[in-house]
């Protein structure tokens, strides 16, 4: 039996949804893939230099928050009140430490706030104005609430309200020609999971929530065990989808539990959660996972997911559709 350590690896996601190849813009598809690859290459370089998995996933998600293509940070969707409420979480698989924030409206990078909670507080989660205040007290950049918004996201809100529809997932109401996944069926959230050179795992997840959601609604992204989980003994997981179902299923932790208690592979565990358990609860979306042995899994019950991974020493892989590698 070989004792060789698996190569460090980073995987990221930027949401899942229904494919509309016939209506997509080739230029927009290229823009999404380029953004994913750029972030993966940066994380790959960090891992090659020996940077810890926690640092790598936090930085990857921070970069996703800065890219308005995705529903996190800049480009976050609007609530029914025309405001932004952002959520994020991080977890360190080496010691099971975690931090989370919900309902942020002024902290530029929610994932950094989640990490600050983990590192500087005896508590695990802060919400609302208190979460922004905690982030500010640790010198994290604060911005005007309208910094997060874009014209496209505002148009989504107005479209949803004109149609008298309820809360819509991620890019609901956006023209389907704006991206290769039908944005009226695209499930929000961004996330990252990584295995570093020392064999440690970490996960981070961030989201702007749901278009036209009721103010105060919190989904799975900041909930440890639902939208984010990491344990060096098993796996690191970040989820994207209908948050209420992922919370009811304890989806991220369930992948780890099935690996630990049933001896399943990460692929088998992820597929059982995403393809069997979540649909029974009306859950649509997917997850990314990297196991302690270095195996990477992308599992989703929608037709596509913005995703990719980069293993040290190998070329990155990025994909959108279900039939892509």
Backbone as numpy.savetxt, mean C-alpha at the origin, in Angstrom:
# Nx Ny Nz CAx CAy CAz Cx Cy Cz
21.62 -29.56 2.58 20.77 -28.36 2.58 21.65 -27.11 2.58
21.33 -26.16 1.71 22.11 -24.93 1.62 21.72 -23.97 2.72
22.73 -23.31 3.32 22.48 -22.29 4.34 22.60 -20.89 3.74
22.66 -20.81 2.43 22.80 -19.53 1.77 21.57 -18.66 2.02
21.83 -17.41 2.41 20.73 -16.48 2.65 20.09 -16.06 1.33
18.78 -15.86 1.34 18.14 -15.37 0.13 18.58 -13.94 -0.17
18.59 -13.58 -1.43 18.98 -12.23 -1.82 17.95 -11.22 -1.33
18.40 -10.05 -0.88 17.45 -9.01 -0.47 16.51 -8.65 -1.62
15.28 -8.30 -1.27 14.29 -8.00 -2.30 13.27 -6.99 -1.78
12.80 -6.14 -2.67 11.75 -5.17 -2.38 10.59 -5.40 -3.35
9.35 -5.39 -2.84 8.16 -5.43 -3.68 7.26 -4.26 -3.31
6.58 -3.68 -4.30 5.70 -2.55 -4.06 4.38 -2.74 -4.82
3.36 -2.02 -4.39 2.10 -2.00 -5.13 1.52 -0.58 -5.09
0.64 -0.32 -6.07 0.01 0.99 -6.15 -1.47 0.91 -6.42
-2.11 -0.19 -6.01 -3.54 -0.34 -6.19 -3.90 -1.42 -7.17
-5.14 -1.90 -7.09 -5.62 -2.98 -7.94 -6.94 -2.58 -8.57
-7.36 -3.30 -9.62 -8.64 -2.97 -10.24 -8.95 -3.76 -11.49
-9.94 -3.28 -12.25 -10.44 -3.95 -13.44 -9.76 -3.42 -14.69
-9.34 -4.31 -15.56 -8.62 -3.92 -16.77 -9.54 -3.36 -17.85
-9.04 -2.37 -18.54 -9.70 -1.85 -19.74 -8.62 -1.59 -20.77
-8.03 -2.66 -21.29 -6.95 -2.50 -22.26 -7.40 -1.65 -23.46
-8.64 -1.87 -23.90 -9.10 -1.20 -25.10 -9.23 0.31 -24.92
-9.34 0.76 -23.67 -9.55 2.17 -23.42 -8.33 2.85 -22.79
-7.28 2.10 -22.57 -6.14 2.68 -21.89 -5.31 3.56 -22.83
-4.57 4.44 -22.22 -3.59 5.23 -22.94 -2.23 4.55 -22.80
-1.57 4.30 -23.92 -0.24 3.70 -23.85 0.73 4.58 -23.12
0.60 5.90 -23.28 1.49 6.83 -22.59 1.27 6.77 -21.09
0.01 6.66 -20.66 -0.28 6.60 -19.23 0.23 5.28 -18.63
0.05 4.19 -19.36 0.59 2.91 -18.88 2.10 3.02 -18.68
2.78 3.61 -19.65 4.23 3.76 -19.55 4.60 4.63 -18.36
3.77 5.64 -18.07 4.04 6.53 -16.95 3.95 5.77 -15.62
2.93 4.95 -15.47 2.79 4.14 -14.26 3.97 3.17 -14.10
4.30 2.47 -15.17 5.38 1.48 -15.10 6.72 2.15 -14.80
6.94 3.32 -15.39 8.19 4.04 -15.14 8.30 4.47 -13.69
7.18 4.92 -13.11 7.19 5.35 -11.71 7.49 4.16 -10.79
6.86 3.04 -11.05 7.12 1.84 -10.25 8.58 1.42 -10.35
9.11 1.40 -11.58 10.49 0.96 -11.77 11.49 1.90 -11.11
11.22 3.19 -11.19 12.12 4.17 -10.57 12.21 3.94 -9.06
11.08 3.72 -8.44 11.06 3.50 -6.98 11.72 2.18 -6.63
11.49 1.16 -7.43 12.13 -0.14 -7.19 13.65 -0.06 -7.32
14.13 0.65 -8.32 15.58 0.77 -8.51 16.24 1.47 -7.33
15.57 2.48 -6.79 16.11 3.18 -5.62 16.17 2.25 -4.42
15.11 1.47 -4.22 15.09 0.53 -3.10 16.09 -0.59 -3.27
16.24 -1.05 -4.50 17.21 -2.10 -4.78 18.62 -1.63 -4.43
18.94 -0.39 -4.78 20.26 0.15 -4.45 20.46 0.24 -2.95
19.42 0.61 -2.23 19.52 0.65 -0.77 19.79 -0.74 -0.20
19.04 -1.73 -0.66 19.23 -3.09 -0.16 20.63 -3.61 -0.48
21.12 -3.29 -1.68 22.47 -3.73 -2.07 23.53 -3.11 -1.18
23.23 -1.92 -0.65 24.18 -1.22 0.23 24.03 -1.65 1.69
23.12 -2.58 1.96 22.95 -3.08 3.32 21.96 -2.32 4.17
21.16 -1.46 3.57 20.15 -0.69 4.32 19.07 -1.65 4.84
18.58 -1.36 6.05 17.59 -2.22 6.70 16.26 -2.20 5.97
15.55 -3.33 6.04 14.26 -3.47 5.35 13.28 -2.37 5.76
13.25 -2.02 7.04 12.33 -0.99 7.50 12.59 0.34 6.80
13.86 0.72 6.71 14.20 1.97 6.03 13.80 1.92 4.56
13.97 0.77 3.94 13.70 0.64 2.51 12.21 0.75 2.22
11.36 0.07 3.01 9.92 0.13 2.73 9.35 1.52 3.04
9.86 2.15 4.07 9.38 3.50 4.40 9.73 4.47 3.27
10.95 4.38 2.76 11.35 5.28 1.68 10.58 4.98 0.40
10.34 3.71 0.11 9.57 3.36 -1.09 8.16 3.93 -1.01
7.52 3.79 0.14 6.17 4.32 0.29 6.18 5.84 0.29
7.19 6.46 0.88 7.30 7.92 0.83 7.33 8.40 -0.62
8.09 7.71 -1.45 8.15 8.09 -2.86 6.81 7.87 -3.56
6.10 6.81 -3.22 4.77 6.60 -3.77 3.81 7.70 -3.32
3.96 8.16 -2.08 3.14 9.27 -1.59 3.42 10.56 -2.35
4.63 10.72 -2.84 5.00 11.93 -3.57 4.55 11.89 -5.03
4.11 10.75 -5.51 3.71 10.58 -6.91 2.19 10.66 -7.01
1.65 11.68 -7.66 0.22 11.90 -7.68 -0.55 10.89 -8.55
0.15 9.98 -9.19 -0.54 8.89 -9.89 -1.28 7.98 -8.93
-0.82 7.95 -7.68 -1.35 7.00 -6.72 -2.13 7.71 -5.61
-3.03 6.98 -4.97 -3.91 7.53 -3.95 -3.25 7.45 -2.57
-2.28 8.31 -2.36 -1.58 8.40 -1.08 -0.77 9.69 -1.12
-0.78 10.47 -0.05 -0.04 11.72 -0.07 -0.56 12.65 -1.14
0.35 13.23 -1.93 -0.04 14.09 -3.04 -0.85 13.27 -4.04
-2.07 13.70 -4.34 -2.95 12.91 -5.21 -3.95 12.08 -4.43
-4.04 12.30 -3.11 -5.03 11.57 -2.31 -6.44 12.01 -2.69
-7.39 11.11 -2.56 -8.78 11.38 -2.91 -9.43 12.26 -1.84
-10.62 12.77 -2.19 -11.37 13.67 -1.30 -12.47 12.93 -0.55
-12.74 13.41 0.67 -13.89 12.94 1.43 -15.15 13.64 0.91
-16.31 13.24 1.43 -17.57 13.87 1.05 -17.59 15.34 1.41
-16.79 15.73 2.40 -16.73 17.13 2.84 -15.71 17.94 2.04
-15.09 17.33 1.04 -14.11 18.04 0.24 -12.77 18.20 0.93
-12.48 17.31 1.86 -11.23 17.35 2.60 -10.40 16.10 2.30
-9.21 16.04 2.89 -8.36 14.86 2.76 -8.12 14.27 4.14
-8.18 12.96 4.22 -7.86 12.23 5.46 -6.98 11.05 5.07
-5.73 11.10 5.52 -4.73 10.12 5.08 -4.34 9.18 6.21
-4.09 7.92 5.85 -3.76 6.87 6.81 -2.48 6.16 6.39
-1.73 5.63 7.36 -0.53 4.86 7.04 -0.12 3.99 8.23
0.68 2.96 7.92 1.21 2.09 8.97 2.54 1.50 8.54
3.33 1.12 9.53 4.61 0.43 9.28 4.76 -0.66 10.33
5.51 -1.72 9.96 5.79 -2.79 10.92 7.16 -3.38 10.65
7.89 -3.59 11.71 9.24 -4.16 11.67 9.16 -5.63 12.07
9.47 -6.52 11.14 9.35 -7.95 11.41 10.37 -8.49 12.39
11.44 -7.74 12.63 12.49 -8.23 13.53 12.08 -8.21 15.00
11.14 -7.31 15.35 10.74 -7.18 16.75 9.24 -6.98 16.93
8.49 -7.02 15.84 7.04 -6.83 15.83 6.61 -5.45 16.32
7.52 -4.50 16.29 7.15 -3.12 16.60 6.39 -2.54 15.41
5.45 -1.64 15.70 4.63 -1.07 14.64 4.19 0.33 15.02
3.79 1.09 14.01 3.25 2.42 14.23 2.22 2.72 13.17
1.22 3.55 13.53 0.16 3.85 12.57 -0.45 5.21 12.85
-1.00 5.81 11.79 -1.70 7.09 11.90 -2.94 7.02 11.02
-3.97 7.79 11.40 -5.20 7.83 10.61 -5.77 9.24 10.66
-6.40 9.63 9.55 -7.07 10.91 9.51 -6.15 12.11 9.47
-4.94 11.95 8.93 -4.04 13.09 8.81 -4.55 14.06 7.75
-4.30 15.35 7.95 -4.69 16.34 6.95 -3.60 17.37 6.68
-2.48 17.29 7.40 -1.43 18.29 7.23 -0.02 17.70 7.10
0.18 16.46 7.47 1.51 15.87 7.42 1.79 15.37 6.00
2.85 15.91 5.39 3.12 15.65 3.99 3.28 14.16 3.68
3.97 13.45 4.55 4.23 12.02 4.31 3.73 11.19 5.49
2.50 10.68 5.39 1.93 9.89 6.49 2.79 8.70 6.90
3.50 8.08 5.96 4.31 6.92 6.33 5.42 7.32 7.29
5.95 8.53 7.15 6.96 9.00 8.09 6.36 9.24 9.47
5.12 9.69 9.50 4.43 9.87 10.78 4.21 8.53 11.46
3.82 7.52 10.69 3.62 6.18 11.26 4.92 5.65 11.86
6.02 5.88 11.15 7.30 5.43 11.68 7.67 6.19 12.94
7.38 7.48 12.97 7.68 8.28 14.16 6.91 7.77 15.37
5.66 7.38 15.16 4.87 6.80 16.25 5.55 5.54 16.77
5.99 4.69 15.86 6.65 3.45 16.25 7.92 3.71 17.05
8.69 4.71 16.63 9.99 4.95 17.22 9.97 5.83 18.47
8.98 6.73 18.56 9.05 7.75 19.60 7.88 7.76 20.56
6.99 6.77 20.47 5.84 6.75 21.36 5.64 5.38 21.97
5.08 5.37 23.17 4.70 4.10 23.79 3.43 3.55 23.17
2.73 4.38 22.39 1.48 3.98 21.76 1.74 3.48 20.34
0.72 2.88 19.75 0.87 2.34 18.41 0.19 3.20 17.35
-0.91 3.88 17.70 -1.65 4.65 16.70 -2.10 5.99 17.25
-2.00 7.03 16.38 -2.58 8.33 16.65 -3.53 8.67 15.51
-4.56 9.49 15.81 -5.53 9.83 14.78 -5.79 11.34 14.74
-6.22 11.81 13.56 -6.68 13.17 13.39 -5.66 14.24 13.71
-6.15 15.34 14.28 -5.29 16.48 14.58 -4.16 16.11 15.52
-4.42 15.18 16.43 -3.37 14.76 17.37 -2.25 14.04 16.64
-2.59 13.30 15.59 -1.56 12.62 14.80 -0.71 13.63 14.04
-1.34 14.65 13.45 -0.58 15.70 12.79 0.31 16.43 13.79
-0.21 16.71 14.98 0.57 17.41 16.00 1.76 16.57 16.44
1.55 15.27 16.57 2.66 14.39 16.95 3.73 14.41 15.87
3.31 14.33 14.61 4.27 14.37 13.51 5.04 15.68 13.50
4.33 16.79 13.69 4.99 18.10 13.70 5.99 18.21 14.84
5.65 17.61 15.98 6.55 17.67 17.14 7.85 16.91 16.89
7.85 16.05 15.88 9.06 15.31 15.51 9.61 15.79 14.18
9.33 17.08 13.90 9.93 17.80 12.77 9.57 17.23 11.41
8.43 16.58 11.29 7.98 16.13 9.99 7.24 17.26 9.28
7.48 17.40 8.00 6.97 18.54 7.24 5.45 18.59 7.25
4.93 19.79 7.53 3.50 20.04 7.50 3.18 20.90 6.27
2.02 20.65 5.67 1.61 21.37 4.47 0.17 21.84 4.64
-0.23 22.80 3.80 -1.63 23.21 3.78 -2.47 22.03 3.29
-3.68 21.85 3.84 -4.49 20.69 3.45 -4.71 20.56 1.94
-4.75 21.70 1.22 -4.99 21.59 -0.22 -3.78 21.12 -1.00
-2.64 20.95 -0.34 -1.45 20.44 -1.03 -1.69 19.04 -1.58
-2.51 18.25 -0.90 -2.72 16.86 -1.29 -3.60 16.73 -2.53
-4.42 17.73 -2.80 -5.41 17.62 -3.84 -4.88 17.86 -5.24
-5.57 17.30 -6.22 -5.29 17.56 -7.63 -6.62 17.81 -8.32
-6.58 18.42 -9.49 -7.81 18.68 -10.24 -8.53 17.38 -10.57
-7.76 16.35 -10.88 -8.36 15.07 -11.22 -9.12 14.48 -10.05
-8.53 14.52 -8.85 -9.20 13.97 -7.67 -10.47 14.77 -7.34
-10.41 16.09 -7.53 -11.58 16.91 -7.25 -12.70 16.59 -8.24
-12.33 16.34 -9.49 -13.33 15.96 -10.49 -13.99 14.63 -10.13
-13.22 13.72 -9.57 -13.78 12.44 -9.13 -14.84 12.66 -8.06
-14.54 13.53 -7.10 -15.49 13.81 -6.03 -16.77 14.41 -6.60
-16.63 15.39 -7.48 -17.81 16.04 -8.04 -18.64 15.07 -8.86
-17.98 14.18 -9.60 -18.70 13.18 -10.39 -19.48 12.24 -9.49
-18.86 11.81 -8.39 -19.53 10.91 -7.46 -20.73 11.59 -6.82
-20.58 12.85 -6.46 -21.67 13.56 -5.80 -22.80 13.88 -6.77
-22.47 14.19 -8.02 -23.52 14.42 -9.01 -24.34 13.17 -9.25
-23.68 12.03 -9.20 -24.35 10.76 -9.42 -25.04 10.25 -8.17
-24.87 10.99 -7.06 -25.45 10.61 -5.78 -25.03 9.21 -5.38
-23.76 8.95 -5.59 -23.20 7.65 -5.21 -22.53 7.78 -3.86
-22.35 6.64 -3.20 -21.70 6.64 -1.91 -20.19 6.70 -2.06
-19.49 6.20 -1.04 -18.03 6.20 -1.07 -17.53 5.29 -2.17
-16.56 5.78 -2.94 -16.03 5.04 -4.08 -14.56 4.76 -3.86
-14.14 3.60 -4.29 -12.77 3.19 -4.06 -11.79 3.93 -4.95
-10.79 4.52 -4.29 -9.66 5.16 -4.94 -10.04 6.11 -6.04
-9.82 5.76 -7.32 -9.98 6.70 -8.42 -11.39 6.68 -8.98
-12.38 6.27 -8.21 -13.76 6.22 -8.70 -14.18 7.56 -9.29
-14.87 7.50 -10.40 -15.36 8.70 -11.03 -14.41 9.28 -12.04
-13.20 8.76 -12.10 -12.21 9.25 -13.06 -12.44 8.59 -14.41
-12.17 9.31 -15.46 -12.29 8.74 -16.80 -11.41 7.51 -16.92
-11.96 6.45 -17.50 -11.19 5.21 -17.62 -10.00 5.36 -18.55
-10.01 6.40 -19.39 -8.88 6.59 -20.30 -7.65 7.14 -19.62
-7.79 7.48 -18.32 -6.66 8.10 -17.63 -5.62 7.09 -17.19
-5.95 5.81 -17.24 -4.99 4.81 -16.79 -5.36 3.45 -17.32
-4.43 2.50 -17.27 -4.67 1.18 -17.81 -5.62 0.33 -16.98
-5.86 0.72 -15.73 -6.88 0.07 -14.93 -8.08 0.99 -14.86
-9.28 0.45 -15.02 -10.50 1.23 -14.95 -10.55 1.89 -13.58
-10.43 3.20 -13.55 -10.33 3.89 -12.27 -11.64 3.93 -11.51
-12.73 3.57 -12.16 -13.99 3.45 -11.44 -14.06 2.14 -10.67
-13.08 1.28 -10.91 -13.03 0.00 -10.18 -11.64 -0.25 -9.61
-10.87 0.82 -9.45 -9.51 0.70 -8.96 -9.48 0.83 -7.44
-8.83 -0.08 -6.81 -8.82 -0.15 -5.36 -7.53 0.49 -4.83
-7.67 1.49 -4.00 -6.56 2.36 -3.65 -5.53 1.76 -2.74
-4.65 2.63 -2.26 -3.59 2.27 -1.33 -2.27 2.01 -2.06
-1.17 2.33 -1.40 0.16 1.95 -1.86 0.84 1.19 -0.74
1.85 0.41 -1.10 2.53 -0.34 -0.06 3.85 -0.91 -0.53
4.65 -1.36 0.44 5.95 -1.96 0.16 6.26 -3.01 1.21
6.95 -4.07 0.76 7.46 -5.11 1.66 8.89 -5.42 1.24
9.73 -5.78 2.20 11.12 -6.04 1.85 11.76 -7.05 2.79
12.76 -7.73 2.25 13.65 -8.62 2.99 15.05 -8.08 2.82
15.77 -7.82 3.92 17.10 -7.24 3.79 18.21 -8.29 3.92
19.45 -7.83 3.83 20.61 -8.73 3.83 20.78 -9.49 5.14
20.21 -8.96 6.22 20.29 -9.62 7.52 19.12 -10.57 7.77
18.26 -10.71 6.78 17.14 -11.62 6.93 15.93 -11.03 7.62
15.91 -9.69 7.77 14.78 -9.04 8.43 13.74 -8.61 7.41
12.47 -8.67 7.84 11.34 -8.28 7.01 10.70 -7.01 7.53
10.06 -6.25 6.65 9.31 -5.07 7.06 8.23 -4.79 6.03
7.19 -4.08 6.48 6.08 -3.71 5.60 5.62 -2.31 5.92
5.11 -1.62 4.90 4.54 -0.28 5.07 3.37 -0.12 4.10
2.33 0.59 4.54 1.13 0.80 3.73 0.64 2.23 3.94
0.11 2.85 2.89 -0.38 4.23 2.99 -1.53 4.44 2.02
-2.49 5.31 2.40 -3.64 5.55 1.52 -4.29 6.90 1.77
-4.99 7.38 0.76 -5.84 8.55 0.91 -7.28 8.17 1.18
-7.57 6.89 1.20 -8.92 6.42 1.52 -9.81 6.24 0.31
-11.07 6.63 0.44 -12.08 6.42 -0.59 -12.69 7.75 -1.01
-12.86 7.94 -2.32 -13.54 9.13 -2.83 -14.95 9.22 -2.25
-15.28 10.41 -1.73 -16.63 10.68 -1.21 -16.95 9.89 0.05
-15.91 9.42 0.74 -16.15 8.69 1.99 -16.65 9.65 3.06
-17.36 9.12 4.03 -17.81 9.91 5.16 -16.59 10.32 5.98
-16.46 11.60 6.33 -15.32 12.00 7.15 -15.23 11.16 8.42
-14.01 10.75 8.74 -13.79 9.91 9.91 -13.70 8.44 9.61
-14.07 8.04 8.39 -13.97 6.63 8.03 -12.50 6.21 7.97
-12.19 5.07 8.54 -10.83 4.51 8.51 -10.91 3.10 7.94
-10.04 2.80 6.99 -10.00 1.48 6.38 -8.92 0.60 6.96
-8.46 -0.36 6.18 -7.51 -1.35 6.68 -6.06 -0.88 6.69
-5.74 0.14 5.90 -4.33 0.51 5.70 -3.57 0.80 6.99
-4.16 1.51 7.97 -3.41 1.76 9.19 -3.61 0.70 10.28
-4.36 -0.35 9.95 -4.67 -1.37 10.95 -3.67 -2.52 10.85
-2.83 -2.66 11.87 -1.85 -3.74 11.89 -2.59 -5.08 11.92
-2.20 -5.97 11.01 -2.85 -7.27 10.90 -3.93 -7.31 9.84
-4.43 -6.14 9.44 -5.44 -6.08 8.39 -4.81 -5.66 7.07
-4.25 -4.44 7.03 -3.64 -3.96 5.80 -2.13 -4.00 5.78
-1.53 -4.36 6.90 -0.06 -4.35 7.02 0.37 -5.31 8.12
1.42 -6.11 7.83 1.95 -7.03 8.85 3.33 -7.50 8.43
4.20 -7.70 9.41 5.53 -8.25 9.15 6.02 -9.02 10.35
6.59 -10.19 10.08 7.14 -11.06 11.12 8.30 -11.83 10.50
9.50 -11.67 11.05 10.67 -12.33 10.49 10.51 -13.84 10.38
9.65 -14.43 11.22 9.47 -15.87 11.21 8.68 -16.36 10.00
7.94 -15.44 9.38 7.04 -15.87 8.30 7.11 -14.97 7.07
6.54 -13.73 7.18 6.25 -12.97 5.97 6.01 -11.50 6.27
6.19 -10.66 5.27 5.77 -9.26 5.31 4.70 -9.07 4.26
3.60 -8.36 4.63 2.43 -8.23 3.76 1.93 -6.80 3.74
1.53 -6.31 2.56 0.82 -5.04 2.43 -0.37 -5.27 1.50
-1.54 -4.77 1.92 -2.79 -5.04 1.20 -3.34 -3.80 0.51
-4.22 -4.05 -0.46 -4.96 -2.98 -1.14 -6.31 -3.51 -1.55
-7.37 -2.78 -1.22 -8.69 -3.25 -1.60 -9.80 -2.67 -0.76
-10.91 -3.37 -0.72 -12.06 -2.93 0.07 -11.74 -3.12 1.55
-11.41 -2.03 2.20 -10.83 -2.08 3.54 -11.65 -2.79 4.57
-12.98 -2.60 4.53 -13.82 -3.22 5.53 -13.69 -4.75 5.50
-13.62 -5.33 4.31 -13.47 -6.78 4.20 -12.09 -7.23 4.67
-11.06 -6.47 4.35 -9.71 -6.83 4.78 -9.60 -6.76 6.30
-10.30 -5.82 6.93 -10.29 -5.75 8.39 -11.03 -6.94 8.99
-12.16 -7.28 8.43 -12.95 -8.40 8.96 -12.19 -9.71 8.81
-11.37 -9.82 7.78 -10.60 -11.04 7.55 -9.25 -11.04 8.25
-8.86 -9.90 8.84 -7.50 -9.77 9.37 -6.51 -10.28 8.32
-6.67 -9.77 7.10 -6.06 -10.38 5.91 -4.55 -10.51 5.98
-3.86 -9.42 6.33 -2.40 -9.48 6.32 -1.87 -10.49 7.32
-2.42 -10.47 8.54 -1.97 -11.42 9.55 -2.37 -12.85 9.20
-3.50 -13.01 8.53 -3.96 -14.36 8.20 -2.98 -15.06 7.28
-2.34 -14.33 6.39 -1.31 -14.95 5.55 -0.21 -15.52 6.43
0.26 -14.72 7.39 1.31 -15.18 8.30 0.84 -16.37 9.14
-0.39 -16.29 9.65 -0.91 -17.35 10.51 -1.01 -18.68 9.77
-1.46 -18.63 8.52 -1.57 -19.88 7.76 -0.20 -20.47 7.46
0.79 -19.61 7.26 2.15 -20.12 7.07 2.68 -20.74 8.35
2.43 -20.07 9.48 2.98 -20.55 10.76 2.25 -21.78 11.28
0.92 -21.76 11.24 0.15 -22.82 11.89 -0.17 -23.99 10.98
-0.31 -23.71 9.67 -0.65 -24.79 8.73 0.54 -25.23 7.89
1.64 -24.50 7.99 2.82 -24.86 7.22 2.69 -24.59 5.73
1.77 -23.68 5.35 1.58 -23.37 3.94 2.71 -22.51 3.40
2.94 -22.57 2.11 3.86 -21.65 1.46 3.23 -20.28 1.43
4.03 -19.25 1.21 3.48 -17.90 1.13 2.50 -17.79 -0.03
2.78 -18.47 -1.12 1.88 -18.42 -2.26 0.53 -19.05 -1.92
0.55 -20.21 -1.31 -0.69 -20.90 -0.96 -1.49 -20.10 0.06
-0.81 -19.54 1.06 -1.49 -18.77 2.09 -2.13 -17.51 1.50
-1.38 -16.80 0.67 -1.91 -15.57 0.06 -3.10 -15.86 -0.83
-3.01 -16.93 -1.62 -4.10 -17.28 -2.52 -5.36 -17.66 -1.75
-5.22 -18.35 -0.63 -6.39 -18.71 0.16 -7.07 -17.48 0.72
-6.28 -16.52 1.18 -6.86 -15.29 1.73 -7.54 -14.49 0.64
-6.84 -14.27 -0.47 -7.32 -13.35 -1.51 -8.39 -13.98 -2.40
-8.23 -15.23 -2.73 -9.14 -15.87 -3.69 -10.32 -16.59 -3.04
-10.21 -16.93 -1.75 -11.28 -17.68 -1.09 -11.93 -16.88 0.04
-11.12 -16.41 0.99 -11.70 -15.77 2.18 -12.28 -14.40 1.90
-11.54 -13.55 1.21 -12.01 -12.18 0.97 -13.28 -12.13 0.12
-13.37 -12.90 -0.97 -14.60 -12.85 -1.77 -15.85 -13.21 -0.97
-15.73 -14.09 0.00 -16.88 -14.45 0.83 -17.38 -13.26 1.65
-16.49 -12.29 1.87 -16.85 -11.09 2.62 -17.10 -9.90 1.71
-17.17 -10.17 0.42 -17.36 -9.08 -0.53 -16.10 -8.29 -0.78
-14.96 -8.87 -0.47 -13.69 -8.17 -0.58 -13.04 -8.30 -1.94
-12.68 -7.17 -2.53 -11.97 -7.15 -3.80 -10.65 -6.43 -3.61
-9.62 -6.89 -4.31 -8.31 -6.27 -4.20 -7.21 -7.31 -4.19
-6.15 -7.01 -3.47 -5.04 -7.95 -3.45 -4.01 -7.59 -2.41
-2.87 -8.27 -2.49 -1.79 -8.03 -1.54 -0.46 -8.38 -2.18
0.59 -7.82 -1.61 1.95 -8.21 -1.95 2.57 -8.81 -0.70
3.46 -9.77 -0.90 4.09 -10.43 0.24 5.49 -10.89 -0.12
6.39 -10.83 0.85 7.70 -11.44 0.70 7.93 -12.29 1.95
8.28 -13.55 1.72 8.46 -14.50 2.81 9.89 -14.46 3.33
10.08 -15.09 4.48 11.41 -15.14 5.10 12.42 -15.84 4.21
11.95 -16.70 3.30 12.86 -17.39 2.38 13.12 -16.59 1.11
12.57 -15.38 1.03 12.81 -14.51 -0.12 11.80 -14.63 -1.24
10.82 -15.55 -1.10 9.82 -15.70 -2.16 8.89 -14.50 -2.17
8.62 -13.98 -3.36 7.73 -12.83 -3.54 6.43 -13.30 -4.17
5.31 -12.81 -3.64 4.00 -13.17 -4.16 3.16 -11.91 -4.38
2.49 -11.86 -5.54 1.46 -10.87 -5.82 0.16 -11.65 -6.00
-0.81 -11.41 -5.16 -2.08 -12.12 -5.27 -3.21 -11.10 -5.30
-4.11 -11.20 -6.29 -5.24 -10.27 -6.38 -6.41 -10.94 -7.05
-7.62 -10.59 -6.63 -8.83 -11.15 -7.21 -9.51 -10.17 -8.16
-8.89 -9.02 -8.38 -9.29 -8.11 -9.44 -8.48 -8.50 -10.67
-8.70 -7.79 -11.78 -8.03 -8.20 -13.01 -6.61 -7.66 -13.14
-6.24 -6.72 -12.30 -4.90 -6.18 -12.38 -4.49 -5.50 -11.09
-3.20 -5.26 -10.96 -2.67 -4.54 -9.81 -1.36 -3.88 -10.24
-1.22 -2.59 -9.97 0.05 -1.92 -10.20 1.05 -2.53 -9.22
2.14 -3.11 -9.74 3.01 -3.87 -8.85 4.39 -4.05 -9.47
5.34 -4.49 -8.65 6.66 -4.81 -9.14 7.57 -5.23 -8.01
8.69 -5.82 -8.38 9.68 -6.17 -7.36 11.08 -6.06 -7.96
12.04 -5.89 -7.07 13.44 -5.82 -7.48 14.28 -6.59 -6.48
14.93 -7.62 -6.97 15.84 -8.42 -6.14 17.26 -7.96 -6.44
18.07 -7.88 -5.41 19.46 -7.45 -5.60 20.15 -8.38 -6.58
20.79 -7.79 -7.58 21.50 -8.57 -8.59 20.67 -8.94 -9.80
19.38 -8.55 -9.80 18.50 -8.88 -10.92 17.80 -7.64 -11.43
17.33 -7.69 -12.65 16.58 -6.58 -13.22 15.20 -6.51 -12.56
14.69 -5.30 -12.30 13.35 -5.17 -11.71 12.28 -5.69 -12.65
11.16 -6.10 -12.08 10.00 -6.50 -12.85 8.84 -5.61 -12.43
8.15 -5.02 -13.40 6.96 -4.22 -13.11 5.82 -4.72 -13.98
4.60 -4.62 -13.47 3.45 -5.17 -14.20 2.17 -4.48 -13.74
1.15 -4.63 -14.55 -0.16 -4.09 -14.23 -1.23 -5.17 -14.37
-1.24 -5.84 -15.50 -2.32 -6.78 -15.80 -2.08 -8.16 -15.21
-3.16 -8.92 -15.11 -3.06 -10.25 -14.54 -2.28 -11.22 -15.39
-2.20 -10.97 -16.70 -1.50 -11.90 -17.57 -0.06 -11.48 -17.83
0.40 -10.45 -17.11 1.82 -10.07 -17.21 2.59 -10.84 -16.17
3.89 -11.04 -16.39 4.71 -11.86 -15.50 4.72 -11.29 -14.09
